[in-house]
C-alpha cells in the first residue's frame, strides 16, 4: 500500500528526495543517546553540542555522508574495572543529523565531556535564469525560422507480388 504525502502534489516537482530524508530523520530519532543541543550562533551558523561524558578524542569520529552528519562513539573495554554501580553510559553510539543543502561543517572540538560541532550555511547569491521558448513547427533549434517540410508522395508499388 502506498502512502500519500504532501510531496505527492503536482506542484512540487523533484521534491521526492525530501520524503526519503524525513524517513531517515524519523529512524534516527528513535534512540535518545547521547543527548544534544542545537543552538544558533549567528544568522547563518549553528552549533551542535553532544554530551559524550567518558569518551576521549580517540573514541569519537565525525563524518559527513550524503548530506548526513554522523557522530560515532566507541569506548575501549576496560576489563580490569569492577563497578558496584555504573550510571555513566559507556555504550557505543551513532547519532545522525540530516544537513540541509549547502550546510558545511566548520570545525569540531571536545571540551569537558561535550563535543561541539560548528556548522555554517554560506550565503548564496540568488540566480535568475531566462529560458528561451521554442515554437512548434517551423522553428529550428536556435529559434530561427525554417521552411516547412514538404511531404513527398510515395511512389506507387506496381509489383504484383
C-alpha positions in Angstrom: 0.0 0.0 0.0 1.4 3.4 -0.9 1.0 6.3 1.4 0.2 9.8 0.4 2.4 12.7 1.5 2.5 16.4 0.9 5.3 15.8 -1.6 3.0 14.0 -4.0 1.5 17.3 -5.0 1.8 18.0 -8.8 3.0 21.5 -7.9 6.1 20.1 -6.1 8.4 18.7 -8.8 11.6 17.0 -7.8 11.0 17.1 -4.0 10.6 13.3 -3.7 14.1 13.1 -2.0 12.7 15.1 0.9 10.4 12.2 1.8 13.4 9.9 2.0 15.2 12.5 4.2 12.2 12.6 6.5 12.2 8.8 6.8 15.9 8.9 7.8 15.3 11.5 10.4 12.4 9.6 11.9 14.5 6.5 12.2 17.5 8.4 13.6 15.4 9.9 16.5 14.5 6.5 17.9 17.4 6.5 20.3 18.0 9.5 22.6 21.6 8.8 23.3 23.7 10.8 23.5 21.7 13.9 24.4 22.4 17.0 22.3 21.7 20.7 21.9 21.4 22.7 18.7 22.0 26.5 19.1 22.0 29.3 16.6 25.3 31.1 17.0 24.8 33.6 14.1 22.5 34.4 11.3 24.0 31.7 9.1 25.7 29.4 11.7 24.7 26.7 14.2 26.5 24.8 16.9 25.6 21.2 17.7 26.7 20.1 21.2 26.6 16.4 22.3 27.1 15.2 25.8 29.8 12.5 25.5 31.0 12.0 29.1 33.7 9.5 29.4 34.6 9.5 25.7 38.1 10.6 24.6 39.1 12.1 21.2 40.3 8.6 20.1 36.8 7.2 21.0 34.9 9.6 18.7 34.6 10.1 15.0 32.7 12.6 12.9 31.9 12.2 9.2 29.6 13.7 6.5 28.0 11.1 4.3 25.3 12.0 1.7 24.3 15.3 3.4 24.2 13.5 6.8 26.4 14.4 9.7 27.3 11.1 11.5 28.8 11.2 15.0 30.1 7.8 16.3 31.5 6.9 19.7 33.0 3.6 20.8 34.9 3.2 24.0 37.5 0.6 24.6 36.8 -2.2 27.1 38.3 -1.7 30.5 38.3 -5.3 31.6 40.1 -4.8 34.9 37.5 -2.4 36.5 34.7 -3.8 38.7 31.8 -1.4 39.0 29.5 -1.5 42.0 27.2 1.0 40.2 27.6 2.2 36.7 25.5 5.3 36.0 27.7 6.8 33.3 26.8 5.3 29.9 29.7 3.7 28.2 27.9 2.1 25.2 28.8 2.8 21.7 26.6 5.1 19.7 25.9 6.5 16.3 23.9 9.8 16.1 22.9 11.1 12.7 21.8 14.6 11.7 20.5 15.4 8.2 22.1 18.5 6.8 20.3 20.9 4.5 21.8 21.5 1.1 24.8 23.8 1.4 25.4 23.4 5.2 29.1 22.9 5.9 31.0 21.6 9.0 33.3 24.4 10.0 35.0 22.6 12.9 34.6 20.3 15.9 36.2 20.1 19.4 35.9 18.2 22.6 35.7 20.2 25.9 34.7 19.0 29.4 32.8 16.0 28.1 30.9 18.0 25.4 31.6 17.5 21.7 30.9 20.8 19.9 30.4 20.9 16.1 30.1 24.2 14.3 28.0 24.3 11.1 27.6 27.2 8.7 25.4 27.9 5.7 27.3 30.1 3.2 25.2 32.9 1.8 24.2 32.0 -1.8 23.5 34.7 -4.4 20.1 34.2 -5.9 20.2 33.1 -9.5 17.7 34.1 -12.2 17.9 32.3 -15.5 15.7 33.0 -18.5 14.7 30.0 -20.5 14.1 30.6 -24.3 10.8 29.2 -25.6 10.8 27.4 -28.9 7.9 27.4 -31.2 6.2 24.3 -32.7 6.7 23.5 -36.4 8.8 25.9 -38.4 11.2 26.7 -35.6 14.7 25.4 -35.6 16.8 24.6 -32.5 18.3 28.1 -32.4 14.9 29.9 -32.8 15.3 30.7 -36.5 12.5 30.1 -38.9 12.9 27.2 -41.4 10.8 26.3 -44.3 8.1 23.8 -43.5 8.9 20.3 -44.5 7.3 19.1 -47.7 5.8 15.7 -47.8 6.8 13.7 -50.8 4.2 11.5 -52.4 5.1 7.8 -52.2 5.9 6.0 -55.4 3.1 3.6 -56.4 4.1 0.0 -56.0 3.3 -1.7 -59.3 4.7 -5.1 -58.4 2.2 -7.9 -58.3 3.9 -10.0 -55.9 
